[in-house]
Amino acid sequence: MTKDLHLHCPDIEQMVNRITACGRISRKDQQQFMSALLSQKTISPTEQELINRIFERLRAGRLRVVD
């Protein structure tokens, strides 16, 4: 079970790194991001930090939502 919790973390981290590097998040990115997170029973502290990074950038206007 612990194994399953950590399988998605690298994928989530890669998504967050790509999103923050380009400064945009598409609807597809959003769906993939949420799907990866919601497929888990719990969210690790590392994953919580990654989620916060996205929300902080959105709130600060450093991340643009595109279609």
Rosetta silent file (secondary structure, phi, psi, omega in degrees, C-alpha in Angstrom):
SEQUENCE: MTKDLHLHCPDIEQMVNRITACGRISRKDQQQFMSALLSQKTISPTEQELINRIFERLRAGRLRVVD
SCORE:     score description
SCORE:     0.000 S_00000001
   1 L     0.000  -43.007  176.619    0.000    0.000    0.000 S_00000001
   2 H   -59.944  -36.317  178.685    2.809    2.449    0.772 S_00000001
   3 H   -56.777  -45.134 -179.627    4.244    1.576   -2.606 S_00000001
   4 H   -62.355  -35.494 -177.773    1.079    2.847   -4.354 S_00000001
   5 H   -65.595  -30.612 -175.466    1.220    6.151   -2.510 S_00000001
   6 H   -97.077   -6.442  178.821    4.659    6.957   -3.884 S_00000001
   7 H   -65.376  -37.583 -175.544    4.114    5.815   -7.473 S_00000001
   8 H   -84.207  -21.379 -174.753    2.351    9.016   -8.461 S_00000001
   9 H   -54.887  -47.865  177.983    4.625   11.487   -6.686 S_00000001
  10 H   -61.459  -38.487  177.981    7.280   11.634   -9.455 S_00000001
  11 H   -63.699  -43.939  179.062    4.518   12.067  -12.064 S_00000001
  12 H   -64.531  -42.620  179.161    2.926   14.839  -10.025 S_00000001
  13 H   -62.701  -42.011  177.624    6.300   16.464   -9.492 S_00000001
  14 H   -62.563  -42.294  178.664    7.040   16.336  -13.232 S_00000001
  15 H   -61.587  -47.207 -178.733    3.643   17.899  -13.994 S_00000001
  16 H   -63.153  -43.063  179.066    4.178   20.682  -11.471 S_00000001
  17 H   -61.868  -42.089  179.504    7.691   21.375  -12.750 S_00000001
  18 H   -66.612  -44.747 -179.176    6.457   21.558  -16.347 S_00000001
  19 H   -62.530  -46.116 -177.743    3.484   23.771  -15.430 S_00000001
  20 H   -71.475  -31.796  179.559    5.568   26.177  -13.364 S_00000001
  21 H   -66.816  -39.497 -178.525    8.364   26.302  -15.958 S_00000001
  22 H   -89.422  -14.887  177.533    6.025   27.385  -18.758 S_00000001
  23 L    75.156   16.977 -179.803    3.851   29.579  -16.518 S_00000001
  24 E  -137.389  149.608  172.210    0.616   28.104  -17.877 S_00000001
  25 E  -131.876  123.361  179.512   -1.836   25.428  -16.853 S_00000001
  26 E   -91.277  169.345  176.211   -4.291   24.082  -19.406 S_00000001
  27 H   -61.449  -37.624  178.219   -7.597   22.380  -18.714 S_00000001
  28 H   -64.134  -44.406  176.493   -5.929   19.114  -19.736 S_00000001
  29 H   -58.051  -45.051 -179.015   -3.076   19.740  -17.276 S_00000001
  30 H   -60.629  -44.550 -179.997   -5.625   20.481  -14.571 S_00000001
  31 H   -63.940  -43.852  179.490   -7.527   17.260  -15.277 S_00000001
  32 H   -64.904  -41.894  179.882   -4.364   15.140  -15.269 S_00000001
  33 H   -61.828  -49.946 -179.663   -3.114   16.797  -12.094 S_00000001
  34 H   -66.274  -38.954  178.780   -6.403   16.300  -10.256 S_00000001
  35 H   -61.852  -44.421  179.357   -6.786   12.737  -11.544 S_00000001
  36 H   -62.749  -41.576 -179.248   -3.320   11.798  -10.288 S_00000001
  37 H   -71.532  -42.673 -176.170   -4.017   13.316   -6.875 S_00000001
  38 H   -75.137  -14.282  179.192   -7.523   11.954   -6.475 S_00000001
  39 L   -77.511   -5.737 -178.402   -6.465    8.430   -7.411 S_00000001
  40 L  -102.532  153.343  177.790   -4.617    8.203   -4.105 S_00000001
  41 L   -78.292  -33.857  178.594   -6.051    7.485   -0.676 S_00000001
  42 L  -135.777  160.266  177.460   -3.786   10.006    1.017 S_00000001
  43 L  -112.360  127.019 -178.626   -1.635   12.923   -0.053 S_00000001
  44 L   -74.537  162.796  175.981    1.934   12.977    1.188 S_00000001
  45 H   -57.856  -36.501  178.168    3.544   16.132    2.598 S_00000001
  46 H   -63.947  -44.445  178.827    5.640   16.369   -0.580 S_00000001
  47 H   -65.668  -36.891  176.988    2.534   16.226   -2.746 S_00000001
  48 H   -62.234  -39.797  176.843    0.858   18.834   -0.540 S_00000001
  49 H   -62.392  -40.608  179.486    3.834   21.146   -1.138 S_00000001
  50 H   -65.247  -41.874  176.944    3.487   20.624   -4.887 S_00000001
  51 H   -61.466  -45.885 -179.860   -0.225   21.433   -4.758 S_00000001
  52 H   -61.455  -36.976  179.089    0.515   24.554   -2.728 S_00000001
  53 H   -59.529  -43.835  179.227    3.136   25.629   -5.269 S_00000001
  54 H   -64.367  -49.513 -178.138    0.505   25.595   -8.032 S_00000001
  55 H   -63.692  -38.537  178.865   -2.093   27.465   -5.954 S_00000001
  56 H   -63.289  -42.077  179.020    0.428   30.062   -4.764 S_00000001
  57 H   -67.556  -38.865  176.155    1.469   30.806   -8.339 S_00000001
  58 H   -61.623  -47.236 -178.244   -2.152   31.046   -9.459 S_00000001
  59 H   -62.887  -37.406 -177.922   -2.952   33.399   -6.591 S_00000001
  60 H   -82.092   -6.346 -179.066    0.108   35.551   -7.299 S_00000001
  61 L    80.389   12.801  179.686   -0.700   35.773  -11.007 S_00000001
  62 L   -92.424    0.485  178.643    2.488   33.974  -12.011 S_00000001
  63 L  -132.398  126.303 -176.421    0.548   31.083  -13.506 S_00000001
  64 E  -105.612  137.768  176.687   -1.951   31.623  -16.293 S_00000001
  65 E   -90.779  125.298  179.721   -4.912   29.330  -17.004 S_00000001
  66 E  -125.865  158.172  177.000   -5.267   28.576  -20.723 S_00000001
  67 L   -90.799    0.000    0.000   -7.627   26.389  -22.733 S_00000001
